[in-house]
Amino acid sequence: MKAWLSQRQVPFTEKNVREDPVALDELKKMGFNSIPVTVIGGERIVGFDQERLAKALAS
């Protein structure tokens, strides 16, 4: 995910739910138990779905 975003020069903030209990709580409050979850403009994308990611970035 990080490489894909970096190749497209998309700035991002990484949150490590394994090391950051606040980030884990945030993930759970969104209703997710698995990673990665990417939030783009309010859209939540679970997994590495390149097509959805590209569409969300184009909006």
N, C-alpha and C positions, 0 to 999 in steps of 0.2 A: 504494500500500500504506500509506504513512504517513498519508495523509489518511483512508483507510478506518478504520484503527485509531484515529486521533485523534478522528474523529467518534463513535466508540463508546466513547471515553474509556478505551481500553486502553493501559496503559503498555507501552513497548517500548524496546529498545536497538537502535539502527541500527549496522550494521557495514559499512563501505565497502570491498569487496574490491579495488577499483581503487587505493585509497590506503593500505590497511593490509595489509602482507604476512602478518601473523599471522592476520587474518581470512580471507584467501585460503587459507592453509594449513588453517585450521579447516574451511572449506567443502570443500576437496579431501579432507580426512580423513573427512568425512561421506559422501564418494562422489559429490559433485555438481560439475558444471562450469558450470552456468548459474545465473542469479539471476532473481528473488528466491527465496530459501529462507527460510521462516518456521518457527521451532521453537516449538511450544506444548505444554507438558507432555510433552516427549519425542517428540511427533509432528512429523515433518518434512513440510512442505507446499511443493512446488515450484510457482512461478508464483503468479498472483493468482486463486486458486480460492475465491471468496467463500463458497460453500456449505461447503467443507471447513474454511475458517477459522472460520466461524460455529459449526460443530459442535464443533470443537476448543476454542473459547472457552467453549462451553456445558458442556463436560465438567468 
